[in-house]
Amino acid sequence: MPTLTTLTLTPSAASVVTGQVTDFTIAAFDETSASMAVPGGLTLITSDNAKASLAQATTTLHVTGGLLGVATVSVKSGSVQSNSVTVTVTAVAAALTKLVLGPSELPVPLGSTGAVHVQALDQYGNPFTIPGLTKFTSNAGIAGIGTVSGTLVPIAPVAAGVAEVWVSDGGTILSNRVRVLVSDPSVGPGYHSRGGLAR
């Protein structure tokens, strides 16, 4: 009857995204180096269960990524232990998930210019590279939008009144809306409501 003498895991290393699974192949060999059935109920060994949790499915070792970092894993049957393999747990690739404009309200008198700031955020709430933006105004006859420069979105008042401006990534991600209050200094302080807010 063949005697188990060697267990191997392949490949020697793999990366896995947090919360996802990567697989290693388990192979078993006897004293003549001939392949044999992989024993069930192997002891599964991980250097850090918080980073790499393990499950066996016959000849496959499933490794689920947890905390970011590196862990080593192996399997064992009795006194026979496999080689150790390395698992690197990485974060989900950062992606744009939110565009934020501020301030929420911008007073601008006719004859001057204003600007709002745009911030792009990823799914972790961290800054993300600002993409090419599509610009919107609810009433171009009151407030126009100039060319975005860095984080600044210039606002050009056209006529007294109230308008809203916002941006998008050209796809599904829309920013919040900023109210632009265009005042006419010739008719006194504050904004003049002529034109109203286009919906």
MDAnalysis code that builds the backbone (N, CA, C; Angstrom):
import MDAnalysis as mda
import numpy as np

u = mda.Universe.empty(597, n_residues=199, atom_resindex=np.repeat(np.arange(199), 3), trajectory=True)
u.add_TopologyAttr("name", ["N", "CA", "C"] * 199)
u.add_TopologyAttr("resid", np.arange(1, 200))
u.add_TopologyAttr("resname", ["MET", "PRO", "THR", "LEU", "THR", "THR", "LEU", "THR", "LEU", "THR", "PRO", "SER", "ALA", "ALA", "SER", "VAL", "VAL", "THR", "GLY", "GLN", "VAL", "THR", "ASP", "PHE", "THR", "ILE", "ALA", "ALA", "PHE", "ASP", "GLU", "THR", "SER", "ALA", "SER", "MET", "ALA", "VAL", "PRO", "GLY", "GLY", "LEU", "THR", "LEU", "ILE", "THR", "SER", "ASP", "ASN", "ALA", "LYS", "ALA", "SER", "LEU", "ALA", "GLN", "ALA", "THR", "THR", "THR", "LEU", "HIS", "VAL", "THR", "GLY", "GLY", "LEU", "LEU", "GLY", "VAL", "ALA", "THR", "VAL", "SER", "VAL", "LYS", "SER", "GLY", "SER", "VAL", "GLN", "SER", "ASN", "SER", "VAL", "THR", "VAL", "THR", "VAL", "THR", "ALA", "VAL", "ALA", "ALA", "ALA", "LEU", "THR", "LYS", "LEU", "VAL", "LEU", "GLY", "PRO", "SER", "GLU", "LEU", "PRO", "VAL", "PRO", "LEU", "GLY", "SER", "THR", "GLY", "ALA", "VAL", "HIS", "VAL", "GLN", "ALA", "LEU", "ASP", "GLN", "TYR", "GLY", "ASN", "PRO", "PHE", "THR", "ILE", "PRO", "GLY", "LEU", "THR", "LYS", "PHE", "THR", "SER", "ASN", "ALA", "GLY", "ILE", "ALA", "GLY", "ILE", "GLY", "THR", "VAL", "SER", "GLY", "THR", "LEU", "VAL", "PRO", "ILE", "ALA", "PRO", "VAL", "ALA", "ALA", "GLY", "VAL", "ALA", "GLU", "VAL", "TRP", "VAL", "SER", "ASP", "GLY", "GLY", "THR", "ILE", "LEU", "SER", "ASN", "ARG", "VAL", "ARG", "VAL", "LEU", "VAL", "SER", "ASP", "PRO", "SER", "VAL", "GLY", "PRO", "GLY", "TYR", "HIS", "SER", "ARG", "GLY", "GLY", "LEU", "ALA", "ARG"])
u.atoms.positions = np.array([
    [0.852, -1.186, 0.000],
    [0.000, 0.000, 0.000],
    [0.889, 1.237, 0.000],
    [0.621, 2.193, -0.942],
    [1.463, 3.397, -1.024],
    [1.430, 4.186, 0.292],
    [2.574, 4.773, 0.590],
    [2.686, 5.597, 1.804],
    [2.909, 7.051, 1.398],
    [2.112, 7.918, 1.977],
    [2.268, 9.348, 1.683],
    [3.605, 9.832, 2.217],
    [4.395, 10.413, 1.313],
    [5.686, 10.963, 1.740],
    [5.849, 12.437, 1.403],
    [5.053, 12.937, 0.422],
    [5.225, 14.337, -0.012],
    [3.874, 14.974, -0.319],
    [3.743, 16.202, 0.108],
    [2.599, 17.047, -0.268],
    [3.151, 18.316, -0.893],
    [2.541, 18.772, -1.966],
    [2.986, 20.012, -2.601],
    [1.803, 20.952, -2.821],
    [2.112, 22.213, -2.783],
    [1.154, 23.257, -3.138],
    [1.720, 24.047, -4.301],
    [0.899, 24.305, -5.290],
    [1.293, 25.153, -6.424],
    [0.143, 26.110, -6.745],
    [0.463, 27.313, -7.231],
    [1.804, 27.875, -7.458],
    [2.482, 28.249, -6.140],
    [3.687, 28.770, -6.244],
    [4.443, 29.097, -5.037],
    [3.988, 30.388, -4.378],
    [3.244, 31.209, -5.113],
    [2.765, 32.479, -4.566],
    [1.567, 32.958, -5.377],
    [0.734, 33.752, -4.738],
    [-0.426, 34.325, -5.423],
    [-0.882, 35.560, -4.679],
    [-1.567, 36.444, -5.406],
    [-2.185, 37.627, -4.801],
    [-3.687, 37.439, -4.809],
    [-4.333, 38.021, -3.806],
    [-5.781, 37.946, -3.727],
    [-6.299, 39.265, -3.172],
    [-7.393, 39.715, -3.720],
    [-8.019, 40.949, -3.243],
    [-8.802, 40.638, -1.978],
    [-8.785, 41.546, -1.054],
    [-9.539, 41.374, 0.190],
    [-10.976, 40.955, -0.098],
    [-11.403, 39.884, 0.581],
    [-12.765, 39.405, 0.419],
    [-12.956, 38.438, -0.728],
    [-11.930, 38.236, -1.532],
    [-12.022, 37.303, -2.650],
    [-11.170, 36.059, -2.382],
    [-11.266, 35.087, -3.284],
    [-10.624, 33.791, -3.071],
    [-9.628, 33.489, -4.182],
    [-8.498, 32.951, -3.803],
    [-7.539, 32.420, -4.767],
    [-7.287, 30.958, -4.415],
    [-6.930, 30.161, -5.408],
    [-6.788, 28.717, -5.203],
    [-5.367, 28.227, -5.434],
    [-4.971, 27.260, -4.617],
    [-3.720, 26.522, -4.806],
    [-4.078, 25.061, -5.044],
    [-3.266, 24.395, -5.845],
    [-3.481, 22.975, -6.118],
    [-2.655, 22.132, -5.159],
    [-3.323, 21.148, -4.548],
    [-2.657, 20.216, -3.630],
    [-2.350, 18.920, -4.387],
    [-1.140, 18.463, -4.265],
    [-0.762, 17.179, -4.875],
    [-0.097, 16.310, -3.815],
    [-0.293, 15.011, -3.936],
    [0.285, 14.054, -2.983],
    [1.105, 13.005, -3.729],
    [2.223, 12.551, -3.116],
    [3.115, 11.583, -3.742],
    [3.552, 10.542, -2.703],
    [3.783, 9.337, -3.213],
    [4.235, 8.259, -2.308],
    [5.750, 8.166, -2.289],
    [6.256, 7.086, -1.694],
    [7.706, 6.924, -1.512],
    [8.457, 6.725, -2.819],
    [7.754, 6.406, -3.888],
    [8.396, 6.246, -5.197],
    [8.212, 7.489, -6.073],
    [7.672, 8.537, -5.467],
    [7.358, 9.793, -6.160],
    [6.197, 9.657, -7.128],
    [5.446, 8.605, -6.993],
    [4.253, 8.422, -7.818],
    [3.091, 9.207, -7.211],
    [2.279, 9.752, -8.070],
    [1.120, 10.511, -7.613],
    [0.125, 9.592, -6.917],
    [-0.511, 10.106, -5.898],
    [-1.522, 9.349, -5.177],
    [-2.661, 10.286, -4.765],
    [-3.736, 9.734, -4.284],
    [-4.890, 10.539, -3.897],
    [-4.537, 11.457, -2.730],
    [-5.028, 12.657, -2.820],
    [-4.806, 13.614, -1.736],
    [-5.692, 13.225, -0.560],
    [-5.119, 13.078, 0.618],
    [-5.922, 12.704, 1.776],
    [-6.953, 13.782, 2.105],
    [-8.079, 13.356, 2.605],
    [-9.057, 14.318, 3.092],
    [-8.694, 14.751, 4.502],
    [-9.308, 15.809, 4.952],
    [-9.091, 16.253, 6.329],
    [-7.678, 16.704, 6.618],
    [-7.022, 17.316, 5.659],
    [-5.677, 17.837, 5.893],
    [-5.713, 18.935, 6.961],
    [-4.624, 19.057, 7.680],
    [-4.459, 20.192, 8.592],
    [-4.046, 21.398, 7.758],
    [-4.810, 22.468, 7.868],
    [-4.548, 23.668, 7.071],
    [-3.844, 24.694, 7.948],
    [-2.704, 25.146, 7.479],
    [-1.850, 26.001, 8.305],
    [-1.687, 27.364, 7.636],
    [-1.975, 28.420, 8.384],
    [-1.772, 29.786, 7.904],
    [-0.999, 30.569, 8.949],
    [-0.087, 31.409, 8.499],
    [0.705, 32.206, 9.436],
    [-0.117, 33.336, 10.038],
    [-1.235, 33.682, 9.395],
    [-2.081, 34.774, 9.897],
    [-3.493, 34.575, 9.373],
    [-4.347, 34.023, 10.205],
    [-5.717, 33.736, 9.780],
    [-6.501, 35.000, 9.449],
    [-6.095, 36.132, 10.017],
    [-6.785, 37.391, 9.724],
    [-6.496, 37.868, 8.305],
    [-5.384, 37.413, 7.747],
    [-5.016, 37.795, 6.382],
    [-5.408, 36.724, 5.369],
    [-5.253, 35.464, 5.740],
    [-5.522, 34.373, 4.802],
    [-6.220, 33.243, 5.533],
    [-7.509, 33.059, 5.278],
    [-8.253, 31.946, 5.865],
    [-8.380, 30.841, 4.827],
    [-8.381, 29.574, 5.290],
    [-8.201, 28.437, 4.390],
    [-9.373, 27.460, 4.440],
    [-9.590, 26.785, 3.313],
    [-10.562, 25.698, 3.226],
    [-10.090, 24.720, 2.162],
    [-10.273, 23.412, 2.415],
    [-9.858, 22.396, 1.459],
    [-11.065, 21.855, 0.714],
    [-10.909, 21.676, -0.587],
    [-11.907, 20.992, -1.415],
    [-11.161, 19.956, -2.243],
    [-10.940, 18.761, -1.675],
    [-10.208, 17.655, -2.303],
    [-8.793, 18.086, -2.683],
    [-8.543, 18.407, -3.951],
    [-7.187, 18.761, -4.383],
    [-6.981, 20.275, -4.495],
    [-7.914, 21.037, -3.950],
    [-7.811, 22.492, -4.046],
    [-7.801, 23.111, -2.649],
    [-6.881, 24.029, -2.446],
    [-6.840, 24.815, -1.216],
    [-7.376, 26.200, -1.533],
    [-8.518, 26.531, -0.970],
    [-9.117, 27.853, -1.165],
    [-8.563, 28.805, -0.117],
    [-8.089, 29.957, -0.560],
    [-7.557, 30.972, 0.353],
    [-8.366, 32.252, 0.174],
    [-8.971, 32.697, 1.258],
    [-9.763, 33.927, 1.217],
    [-8.947, 35.070, 1.803],
    [-8.830, 36.160, 1.042],
    [-8.067, 37.312, 1.502],
    [-8.799, 38.075, 2.589],
    [-8.071, 38.469, 3.613],
    [-8.635, 39.243, 4.713],
    [-7.951, 40.588, 4.833],
    [-7.232, 40.780, 5.931],
    [-6.506, 42.033, 6.121],
    [-5.367, 42.145, 5.108],
    [-5.032, 43.376, 4.771],
    [-3.947, 43.597, 3.816],
    [-2.623, 43.113, 4.394],
    [-1.809, 42.532, 3.531],
    [-0.497, 42.086, 3.962],
    [-0.118, 40.766, 3.330],
    [0.872, 40.111, 3.934],
    [1.409, 38.855, 3.394],
    [1.272, 37.759, 4.441],
    [0.855, 36.578, 3.994],
    [0.786, 35.401, 4.863],
    [1.371, 34.212, 4.121],
    [1.843, 33.230, 4.880],
    [2.298, 31.976, 4.281],
    [1.316, 30.877, 4.693],
    [1.075, 29.949, 3.774],
    [0.139, 28.868, 4.064],
    [0.741, 27.532, 3.633],
    [0.295, 26.474, 4.270],
    [0.732, 25.123, 3.923],
    [-0.332, 24.140, 4.397],
    [-0.163, 22.875, 4.041],
    [-1.076, 21.824, 4.496],
    [-0.246, 20.684, 5.081],
    [-0.900, 19.866, 5.913],
    [-0.166, 18.808, 6.599],
    [-1.063, 17.591, 6.801],
    [-0.464, 16.415, 6.672],
    [-1.147, 15.156, 6.967],
    [-0.208, 14.326, 7.825],
    [-0.565, 14.152, 9.078],
    [0.345, 13.451, 9.990],
    [1.644, 14.214, 10.127],
    [2.750, 13.538, 9.821],
    [4.066, 14.194, 9.914],
    [4.525, 14.798, 8.592],
    [3.696, 14.640, 7.553],
    [4.073, 15.127, 6.216],
    [3.463, 16.514, 5.993],
    [4.331, 17.474, 5.796],
    [3.865, 18.847, 5.578],
    [4.321, 19.327, 4.211],
    [3.472, 20.087, 3.553],
    [3.799, 20.613, 2.221],
    [4.783, 21.756, 2.311],
    [5.193, 22.197, 1.154],
    [5.928, 23.453, 1.048],
    [5.020, 24.604, 1.464],
    [5.619, 25.700, 1.890],
    [4.853, 26.903, 2.216],
    [4.749, 27.773, 0.973],
    [3.574, 28.355, 0.778],
    [3.374, 29.285, -0.341],
    [2.974, 30.642, 0.228],
    [3.212, 31.658, -0.552],
    [2.988, 33.027, -0.086],
    [1.717, 33.601, -0.693],
    [0.921, 34.215, 0.163],
    [-0.302, 34.883, -0.274],
    [-0.188, 36.364, 0.073],
    [-0.317, 37.214, -0.931],
    [-0.298, 38.658, -0.719],
    [-1.718, 39.184, -0.875],
    [-2.229, 39.781, 0.182],
    [-3.593, 40.299, 0.175],
    [-3.552, 41.782, -0.172],
    [-4.264, 42.154, -1.213],
    [-4.257, 43.537, -1.683],
    [-5.648, 44.149, -1.548],
    [-5.682, 45.458, -1.589],
    [-6.962, 46.163, -1.554],
    [-7.608, 46.122, -2.931],
    [-8.904, 46.288, -2.924],
    [-9.608, 46.434, -4.200],
    [-9.029, 47.660, -4.895],
    [-8.788, 47.550, -6.183],
    [-8.229, 48.672, -6.930],
    [-9.079, 49.921, -6.727],
    [-8.427, 51.015, -6.433],
    [-9.146, 52.269, -6.211],
    [-9.894, 52.684, -7.480],
    [-11.084, 53.212, -7.279],
    [-11.903, 53.666, -8.405],
    [-12.677, 54.904, -7.993],
    [-12.937, 55.757, -8.947],
    [-13.715, 56.965, -8.677],
    [-15.135, 56.581, -8.286],
    [-15.589, 57.089, -7.138],
    [-16.956, 56.796, -6.704],
    [-17.746, 58.049, -6.351],
    [-17.060, 59.180, -6.192],
    [-17.781, 60.377, -5.753],
    [-17.087, 61.642, -6.246],
    [-17.900, 62.618, -6.647],
    [-17.414, 63.948, -6.997],
    [-18.116, 64.948, -6.079],
    [-17.330, 65.823, -5.472],
    [-17.880, 66.780, -4.511],
    [-17.520, 68.195, -4.943],
    [-18.535, 69.071, -5.010],
    [-18.320, 70.485, -5.299],
    [-18.574, 71.292, -4.037],
    [-17.801, 72.331, -3.865],
    [-18.003, 73.212, -2.719],
    [-17.536, 74.621, -3.037],
    [-18.104, 75.624, -2.380],
    [-19.116, 75.516, -1.343],
    [-20.484, 75.170, -1.927],
    [-21.457, 74.956, -1.064],
    [-22.791, 74.578, -1.541],
    [-23.534, 75.761, -2.150],
    [-23.081, 76.971, -1.828],
    [-23.722, 78.182, -2.362],
    [-22.638, 79.205, -2.675],
    [-22.751, 79.836, -3.827],
    [-21.706, 80.757, -4.279],
    [-22.318, 82.074, -4.744],
    [-22.167, 83.145, -3.954],
    [-22.616, 84.470, -4.411],
    [-21.576, 85.055, -5.370],
    [-22.032, 85.566, -6.514],
    [-21.125, 86.175, -7.492],
    [-21.800, 87.417, -8.067],
    [-21.207, 88.586, -7.889],
    [-21.785, 89.784, -8.505],
    [-21.448, 89.853, -9.992],
    [-22.338, 90.433, -10.762],
    [-22.048, 90.661, -12.179],
    [-20.781, 91.491, -12.307],
    [-20.010, 91.208, -13.332],
    [-18.769, 91.943, -13.554],
    [-17.562, 91.294, -12.900],
    [-17.789, 90.216, -12.132],
    [-16.668, 89.507, -11.512],
    [-16.763, 88.030, -11.903],
    [-15.876, 87.231, -11.385],
    [-15.937, 85.780, -11.623],
    [-15.849, 85.066, -10.281],
    [-16.325, 83.852, -10.272],
    [-16.241, 83.031, -9.069],
    [-15.735, 81.650, -9.429],
    [-15.603, 80.817, -8.437],
    [-15.140, 79.446, -8.689],
    [-15.602, 78.538, -7.562],
    [-15.855, 77.309, -7.908],
    [-16.103, 76.277, -6.909],
    [-14.985, 75.248, -7.014],
    [-14.779, 74.534, -5.943],
    [-13.734, 73.510, -5.917],
    [-14.353, 72.143, -6.145],
    [-13.656, 71.310, -6.893],
    [-14.114, 69.942, -7.110],
    [-13.120, 68.983, -6.474],
    [-13.651, 67.969, -5.836],
    [-12.827, 66.927, -5.241],
    [-13.341, 65.577, -5.709],
    [-12.419, 64.722, -6.116],
    [-12.769, 63.364, -6.525],
    [-12.331, 62.402, -5.426],
    [-13.198, 61.435, -5.103],
    [-12.913, 60.491, -4.029],
    [-13.076, 59.055, -4.522],
    [-12.271, 58.156, -3.954],
    [-12.426, 56.742, -4.275],
    [-13.351, 56.067, -3.267],
    [-13.473, 54.751, -3.359],
    [-14.407, 54.028, -2.502],
    [-13.986, 53.993, -1.049],
    [-12.736, 54.384, -0.765],
    [-12.272, 54.436, 0.616],
    [-12.383, 55.838, 1.205],
    [-12.892, 56.777, 0.397],
    [-12.978, 58.161, 0.845],
    [-11.685, 58.921, 0.678],
    [-10.744, 58.339, -0.056],
    [-9.456, 58.984, -0.281],
    [-9.467, 59.775, -1.591],
    [-8.626, 60.813, -1.687],
    [-8.571, 61.592, -2.939],
    [-8.225, 60.725, -4.133],
    [-8.845, 61.030, -5.253],
    [-8.644, 60.292, -6.494],
    [-8.372, 61.305, -7.588],
    [-7.642, 60.893, -8.613],
    [-7.328, 61.798, -9.718],
    [-8.616, 62.304, -10.364],
    [-8.701, 63.610, -10.506],
    [-9.895, 64.204, -11.104],
    [-9.937, 63.848, -12.586],
    [-11.019, 63.239, -13.032],
    [-11.110, 62.854, -14.446],
    [-11.507, 64.037, -15.317],
    [-11.571, 63.810, -16.599],
    [-12.173, 64.809, -17.464],
    [-13.632, 64.976, -17.062],
    [-14.071, 66.203, -16.900],
    [-15.404, 66.445, -16.361],
    [-16.365, 66.980, -17.417],
    [-17.591, 66.548, -17.299],
    [-18.680, 67.138, -18.068],
    [-19.369, 68.151, -17.161],
    [-19.585, 69.362, -17.651],
    [-20.101, 70.452, -16.821],
    [-21.550, 70.751, -17.173],
    [-22.322, 71.095, -16.155],
    [-23.736, 71.387, -16.345],
    [-24.120, 72.672, -15.610],
    [-25.030, 73.416, -16.207],
    [-25.645, 74.553, -15.535],
    [-27.137, 74.507, -15.814],
    [-27.923, 74.841, -14.778],
    [-29.372, 74.796, -14.947],
    [-29.884, 75.965, -15.783],
    [-29.058, 77.008, -15.884],
    [-29.458, 78.168, -16.679],
    [-28.213, 78.900, -17.159],
    [-27.818, 78.625, -18.395],
    [-26.619, 79.251, -18.950],
    [-26.795, 80.743, -19.138],
    [-28.039, 81.216, -19.097],
    [-28.277, 82.649, -19.198],
    [-28.006, 83.384, -17.908],
    [-27.775, 82.641, -16.836],
    [-27.458, 83.252, -15.539],
    [-26.018, 82.949, -15.132],
    [-25.610, 81.685, -15.241],
    [-24.260, 81.302, -14.815],
    [-23.675, 80.297, -15.798],
    [-22.538, 80.657, -16.374],
    [-21.821, 79.753, -17.246],
    [-20.657, 79.122, -16.507],
    [-20.106, 78.057, -17.079],
    [-18.974, 77.354, -16.463],
    [-17.801, 77.391, -17.422],
    [-16.641, 77.796, -16.885],
    [-15.443, 77.877, -17.696],
    [-14.678, 76.568, -17.720],
    [-13.443, 76.634, -18.190],
    [-12.594, 75.447, -18.288],
    [-12.041, 75.073, -16.925],
    [-12.224, 73.829, -16.552],
    [-11.746, 73.357, -15.256],
    [-10.219, 73.388, -15.241],
    [-9.666, 73.924, -14.141],
    [-8.218, 74.004, -13.989],
    [-7.843, 73.417, -12.637],
    [-7.246, 72.248, -12.651],
    [-6.923, 71.586, -11.393],
    [-8.190, 71.224, -10.648],
    [-8.334, 71.808, -9.458],
    [-9.535, 71.560, -8.658],
    [-10.538, 72.696, -8.754],
    [-10.242, 73.692, -9.583],
    [-11.112, 74.872, -9.676],
    [-12.048, 74.778, -10.879],
    [-13.324, 75.041, -10.612],
    [-14.327, 75.111, -11.670],
    [-14.791, 76.565, -11.728],
    [-14.325, 77.341, -12.708],
    [-14.670, 78.757, -12.772],
    [-16.137, 78.977, -13.142],
    [-16.731, 79.957, -12.496],
    [-18.125, 80.306, -12.738],
    [-18.185, 81.728, -13.289],
    [-18.844, 81.889, -14.432],
    [-18.950, 83.205, -15.081],
    [-20.395, 83.682, -14.995],
    [-20.670, 84.721, -14.204],
    [-22.031, 85.248, -14.127],
    [-22.423, 85.941, -15.433],
    [-23.651, 85.708, -15.853],
    [-24.141, 86.275, -17.108],
    [-25.227, 87.312, -16.854],
    [-26.133, 86.963, -15.959],
    [-27.230, 87.883, -15.616],
    [-27.641, 87.604, -14.182],
    [-28.247, 88.586, -13.546],
    [-28.682, 88.424, -12.162],
    [-29.729, 87.319, -12.067],
    [-29.624, 86.529, -11.012],
    [-30.568, 85.443, -10.814],
    [-29.917, 84.280, -10.081],
    [-30.579, 83.156, -10.091],
    [-30.107, 81.967, -9.384],
    [-30.035, 80.795, -10.365],
    [-28.931, 80.090, -10.311],
    [-28.771, 78.895, -11.142],
    [-28.049, 77.837, -10.327],
    [-28.068, 76.642, -10.803],
    [-27.309, 75.557, -10.182],
    [-26.273, 75.037, -11.177],
    [-25.116, 74.674, -10.640],
    [-24.073, 74.076, -11.474],
    [-23.634, 72.753, -10.848],
    [-23.225, 71.804, -11.693],
    [-22.729, 70.528, -11.226],
    [-21.865, 69.902, -12.307],
    [-21.195, 68.831, -11.968],
    [-20.308, 68.160, -12.919],
    [-20.535, 66.649, -12.842],
    [-20.032, 65.954, -13.854],
    [-20.045, 64.496, -13.835],
    [-18.757, 63.994, -14.460],
    [-18.530, 62.694, -14.329],
    [-17.355, 62.085, -14.946],
    [-17.623, 61.691, -16.390],
    [-18.763, 62.107, -16.899],
    [-19.151, 61.728, -18.247],
    [-19.901, 60.423, -18.273],
    [-20.074, 59.835, -17.088],
    [-20.795, 58.565, -16.976],
    [-21.891, 58.668, -15.939],
    [-21.810, 57.806, -14.945],
    [-22.888, 57.723, -13.957],
    [-22.635, 58.509, -12.681],
    [-21.432, 59.031, -12.504],
    [-21.110, 59.715, -11.249],
    [-21.365, 61.205, -11.390],
    [-22.339, 61.695, -10.633],
    [-22.706, 63.114, -10.638],
    [-22.315, 63.734, -9.307],
    [-21.852, 64.973, -9.362],
    [-21.551, 65.688, -8.131],
    [-22.833, 66.243, -7.517],
    [-22.694, 66.786, -6.331],
    [-23.764, 67.589, -5.747],
    [-23.928, 68.868, -6.561],
    [-25.039, 69.549, -6.384],
    [-25.277, 70.809, -7.091],
    [-24.924, 72.000, -6.204],
    [-24.353, 73.007, -6.819],
    [-24.017, 74.251, -6.124],
    [-24.948, 75.351, -6.624],
    [-25.559, 76.069, -5.691],
    [-26.411, 77.216, -6.053],
    [-25.527, 78.437, -6.293],
    [-25.677, 79.027, -7.467],
    [-24.936, 80.240, -7.812],
    [-25.912, 81.417, -7.737],
    [-25.590, 82.370, -6.881],
    [-26.440, 83.540, -6.666],
    [-25.774, 84.741, -7.321],
    [-26.278, 85.088, -8.483],
    [-25.678, 86.189, -9.241],
    [-26.415, 87.476, -8.891],
    [-25.667, 88.437, -8.354],
    [-26.262, 89.725, -7.958],
    [-25.920, 90.806, -8.979],
    [-26.759, 91.816, -9.000],
    [-26.534, 92.967, -9.880],
    [-26.278, 94.178, -9.000],
    [-25.012, 94.599, -8.869],
    [-24.684, 95.718, -7.977],
    [-25.458, 96.995, -8.294],
    [-25.916, 97.112, -9.527],
    [-26.616, 98.353, -9.896],
    [-28.000, 98.457, -9.271],
    [-28.526, 97.358, -8.771],
    [-29.862, 97.395, -8.149],
    [-29.794, 97.159, -6.648],
    [-28.602, 97.284, -6.066],
    [-28.482, 97.161, -4.623],
    [-27.844, 95.850, -4.225],
    [-27.649, 95.667, -2.910],
    [-26.986, 94.460, -2.405],
    [-27.843, 93.214, -2.585],
    [-27.194, 92.088, -2.505],
    [-27.907, 90.829, -2.646],
    [-28.104, 90.470, -4.099],
    [-28.628, 89.302, -4.368],
    [-28.833, 88.910, -5.753],
    [-30.223, 89.331, -6.188],
    [-30.340, 89.614, -7.447],
    [-31.616, 90.010, -8.052],
    [-32.261, 88.756, -8.621],
    [-33.506, 88.514, -8.340],
    [-34.128, 87.237, -8.661],
    [-34.615, 87.143, -10.100],
    [-34.351, 88.139, -10.916],
    [-34.794, 88.072, -12.303],
    [-34.223, 86.821, -12.965],
    [-35.056, 86.059, -13.589],
    [-34.626, 84.829, -14.250],
    [-34.944, 83.612, -13.436],
    [-34.912, 83.727, -12.086],
    [-35.262, 82.610, -11.231],
    [-34.343, 81.408, -11.431],
    [-34.845, 80.265, -11.002],
    [-34.070, 79.031, -11.090],
    [-34.710, 78.107, -12.107],
    [-33.932, 77.784, -13.133],
    [-34.448, 76.880, -14.162],
    [-34.444, 75.452, -13.637],
    [-35.505, 74.700, -13.855],
    [-35.600, 73.320, -13.409],
    [-35.643, 72.404, -14.619],
])
